[in-house]
């Protein structure tokens, strides 16, 4: 190699630092562009995902499911109130104390089942992704209380 002081002969000399820092700037710009595009696509994906969720809520399939579940839940509440009424009658008619204790236990189990169904019914109507916006209009938004259902069933 000739004893030359030119910049080409010494690529890492102080005279050539501008070229090296230009390469680092390009690298930093490229990495920043990739990160910015990743963030942009992430935000757009999230936004379009929420738009997709809205269309899923009002889709015919979801509306059918929510109507079916709402009517099934409401009818289950009425049927369970009827079961409670029958259990109350059985308790009143029972004369044997051991059997009466069993009947009271059955009545309590029916009442617990009514509360479970009512909680599920209320949860569906409180959920924006389920029946809150697309539930049947002819059903109440909250499960009827047990006393009103027992009165509707003719239980005294």
Secondary structure, 3 states (H helix, E strand, C coil): CCCCCCCCCCCCCHHHHHHHHHHHHHHHHHHHHHHHHHHHHHHHHHHHHHHHHHHHHCCHHHHHHHHHHHHHHHHHHHHHHHHHHHHHHHHHHCCCHHHHHHHHHHHHHHHHHHHHHHHHHHHHHHCCCCHHHHCCCCCCCCCCCHHHHHHHCCCC
